[in-house]
């Protein structure tokens, strides 16, 4: 982890994804925000050619608070503009992949 400033951000995630994230965080002895930070940090660090195909284009579910480093959030805003999809959709797709939840065929 870096010493970067963490701040609260609102994302929209389905109950299924959020509850599995909370369970995984408990297993890893981390917070849900740290799990989210991990998958997002991995995603923004990938070269464009290595990023997974875009399968989710909109967020669904309830609003959640996650605490992320500002540097990651800024990089996610760049991804959001480039990929033309909300940060919530990026996070949901990455969490689904990390948690072993189905990604394709998800209604958005």
C-alpha positions as CSV (number, residue, x, y, z in Angstrom):
1,X,0.0,0.0,0.0
2,X,1.1,3.5,-0.7
3,X,0.9,6.5,1.7
4,X,-1.6,8.1,-0.6
5,X,-4.7,9.9,0.7
6,X,-7.7,7.6,0.9
7,X,-11.1,9.1,0.4
8,X,-14.7,7.9,0.3
9,X,-16.3,7.2,-3.1
10,X,-19.8,5.9,-3.9
11,X,-20.2,3.0,-6.2
12,X,-23.2,0.9,-7.2
13,X,-22.9,-2.8,-6.6
14,X,-25.5,-5.7,-6.5
15,X,-26.1,-7.3,-3.0
16,X,-24.6,-10.6,-4.2
17,X,-21.3,-9.0,-5.2
18,X,-21.1,-6.8,-2.1
19,X,-21.8,-9.7,0.3
20,X,-19.3,-11.9,-1.4
21,X,-16.7,-9.1,-1.2
22,X,-17.4,-8.7,2.6
23,X,-16.9,-12.5,3.0
24,X,-13.7,-12.4,1.0
25,X,-12.4,-9.4,3.0
26,X,-13.0,-11.3,6.2
27,X,-11.2,-14.4,4.9
28,X,-8.2,-12.2,3.8
29,X,-8.4,-10.2,7.1
30,X,-8.9,-7.0,5.1
31,X,-11.6,-4.4,4.7
32,X,-14.0,-4.5,1.7
33,X,-12.4,-1.3,0.5
34,X,-9.0,-3.0,0.5
35,X,-10.3,-5.8,-1.6
36,X,-11.8,-3.2,-4.0
37,X,-8.6,-1.3,-4.1
38,X,-6.7,-4.5,-4.9
39,X,-8.8,-5.5,-7.9
40,X,-8.9,-1.9,-9.2
41,X,-5.2,-1.3,-8.8
42,X,-4.6,-4.5,-10.7
43,X,-7.0,-3.4,-13.5
44,X,-5.5,0.1,-14.0
45,X,-2.0,-1.4,-14.0
46,X,-2.8,-3.7,-16.9
47,X,-1.6,-2.6,-20.4
48,X,-4.6,-1.9,-22.7
49,X,-4.0,-5.1,-24.7
50,X,-4.2,-7.2,-21.5
51,X,-7.4,-5.8,-20.1
52,X,-10.4,-8.2,-20.1
53,X,-13.1,-7.5,-22.6
54,X,-15.8,-5.1,-21.4
55,X,-18.8,-7.3,-20.3
56,X,-20.6,-4.9,-18.0
57,X,-21.5,-1.4,-19.2
58,X,-23.6,-0.1,-16.4
59,X,-23.7,-0.5,-12.6
60,X,-26.7,-2.0,-10.9
61,X,-27.7,-2.5,-7.3
62,X,-27.3,-0.3,-4.2
63,X,-24.9,2.5,-3.5
64,X,-21.9,1.5,-1.4
65,X,-19.1,3.5,0.1
66,X,-15.5,2.4,-0.6
67,X,-12.3,4.1,0.5
68,X,-9.7,4.3,-2.2
69,X,-6.4,6.0,-2.8
70,X,-7.0,9.2,-4.8
71,X,-4.3,8.2,-7.3
72,X,-6.4,5.0,-8.2
73,X,-9.6,7.0,-8.4
74,X,-8.0,9.5,-10.8
75,X,-6.7,6.6,-13.0
76,X,-10.2,5.1,-12.9
77,X,-11.7,8.3,-14.1
78,X,-9.4,8.0,-17.1
79,X,-10.6,4.4,-17.7
80,X,-14.2,5.5,-17.3
81,X,-13.8,8.1,-20.1
82,X,-11.8,5.8,-22.4
83,X,-14.1,2.8,-21.9
84,X,-17.4,4.8,-21.8
85,X,-18.7,3.0,-18.8
86,X,-19.1,3.9,-15.1
87,X,-16.5,3.1,-12.5
88,X,-19.2,0.9,-10.8
89,X,-19.3,-1.3,-13.8
90,X,-15.5,-1.6,-13.9
91,X,-15.4,-2.5,-10.2
92,X,-18.3,-5.0,-10.4
93,X,-16.7,-6.8,-13.4
94,X,-13.4,-7.0,-11.6
95,X,-14.9,-8.1,-8.3
96,X,-16.9,-10.8,-10.1
97,X,-13.8,-12.2,-11.8
98,X,-11.8,-12.1,-8.5
99,X,-14.6,-13.7,-6.5
100,X,-15.4,-16.4,-9.1
101,X,-18.9,-15.0,-9.7
102,X,-20.4,-15.2,-13.2
103,X,-19.8,-12.1,-15.3
104,X,-21.4,-12.9,-18.6
105,X,-25.1,-12.9,-18.8
106,X,-25.5,-10.5,-15.9
107,X,-28.5,-8.2,-16.4
108,X,-27.5,-4.6,-16.3
